Amino acid sequence: TRTPVNVTVTGAAGQIGYALLFRIASGHLLGADVPVKLRLLEIPQGLKAAEGTAMELDDCAFPLLQGIEITDDPNVGFDGANVALLVGARPRTKGMERGDLLSANGGIFKPQGKAINDNAADDIKVLVVGNPANTNALIAQAAAPDVPAERFTAMTRLDHNRALSQLAKKTGAPVSDIKRLTIWGNHSATQYPDIFHAEIAGKNAAEVVGDEQWLADTFIPTVAKRGAAIIEARGASSAASAANAAIDHVHTWVNGTAAGDWTSMGIPSDGSYGVPEGLISSFPVTCKDGKYEIVQGLDVNEFSRARIDASVQELKEERDAVRELGLI
Ligand code: NAX
């Protein structure tokens, strides 16, 4: 029998946590033959609700679930962690400036990064979901100097999946026919969903669509503002789709991308495509044997260049702000 994989979820009592934990425990994160142990990390006010969720997890009698531990101590929460999903974050509230938001999140992600550094397993893989995800990932990474930098990633898979779905709707093609779509930049309204290299049943997606106006005026803003549209419609932010994307992100990272396809992940830049080294930005990546690689050699046209640069500029500003706050 395989040794269980330790999966830590922060913000476990929140709405994404509620949609996420049951799928991890049922084998969707790592595979149908991989046993898991769950660690739920919450703040003291969230512990009771996390215990309630743990009771429901028990009641599912998942064959793969070999234990659940609940804690408000990051050192305990990340002890021996192989996979960490950092979901809990401080949301932006009315009237909050960017500096306030970044410093409130620094107070969460800096100590969590340190606790990962000091306690996690050697093969730790980290996905940051809590917003601002890219910069929170940068803060956690900076606090974990003993962990290889590339193990810290930020989630843009929900944006990727949203883009796939919008493109499928527009063209009438099934989602499964669409390959090689890319989200570039920040998980924010400046993100750039790029279809110029995408293929629909083997044909170039931009040519199949044949309508740059639709790209600029409908597709890109619909994908970038989808989170706000969900809040408007549902009265609460995306939860099940966000949890699904977190599952996809880790599953792809661990189990690999399909031949001929790639995915989008927020990862530390190595300088590729003019993105300054060290920024955690979304790129097209392939995954194999638990490692990812940026897809190289793509030709970036003028339309794409301007949009990638604008999103990267925002990431630089966020990085400079957290640097000034002493968070990295
Ligand atoms: P909720 O407010 O429902 O849950 C957050 C949970 O985190 C709460 O239970 C809270 O007690 C806990 N928490 C707060 N600080 C903590 C800490 N220091 N340690 C451990 N737990 C802590 O939010 P939810 O809807 O679940 O969303 C969670 C985060 O995901 C938010 O930051 C949200 O903005 C972000 N999202 C990111 C997305 C992405 O694509 N990257 C999409 C969905 C979502 O908006």
Boltz pocket constraint, residues with backbone or C-beta under 6 A from the ligand:
constraints:
  - pocket:
      binder: B
      contacts: [[A, 10], [A, 11], [A, 12], [A, 13], [A, 14], [A, 15], [A, 16], [A, 17], [A, 41], [A, 42], [A, 43], [A, 45], [A, 46], [A, 87], [A, 88], [A, 89], [A, 90], [A, 91], [A, 107], [A, 108], [A, 128], [A, 129], [A, 130], [A, 131], [A, 132], [A, 133], [A, 155], [A, 156], [A, 157], [A, 158], [A, 159], [A, 187], [A, 227], [A, 237], [A, 238], [A, 239], [A, 242]]
      max_distance: 6.0
